[in-house]
Amino acid sequence: MDKKFFISWVVIFVVSLVGGFVVHGVLLGAGYAALPNLFRPDAEAQNYFPFMLAAHIIMSGAFVWIYARGNENKPWLEQGIRYGVAIVFLTTVPTYMIYYAVQPMPGMHVVKQIIFDGALMVILGVVVAFLNKPQTAPASA
């Protein structure tokens, strides 16, 4: 684990946290508010924010670590998109499908969760690929 790894970890953490707020706080906020029996009220949820931070720290580190281990000598943008899509099918889609199976969530809300969180994962994939793209050697004269 080198300097690039830790810089990537911090950047992915910030983008993930901000992206999570946009997805769940802004785009899906009204949908969550309509389900008060499934989610904590805002005032109570604030008491659990340290768990949210810890989850994003853990996810971000794992996200960067997995990318760094599977990185190939291919164009970074394509790799980032491919990696993000793989993460969507590994985590996002199954997680929300499982939640749908065990919680009385409206189906359309779950579809929106998958689409918006899926888009965020692809963005994170592109960001981590950009941050870890191979250094190009200087042109020799």
Secondary structure, 3 states (H helix, E strand, C coil): CCHHHHHHHHHHHHHHHHHHHHHHHHHCHHHHHCCCCCCCCHHHHHHHHHHHHHHHHHHHHHHHHHHHHHCCCCCHHHHHHHHHHHHHHHHHHHHHHHHHHHCCCCHHHHHHHHHHHHHHHHHHHHHHHHHCCCCCCCCCC
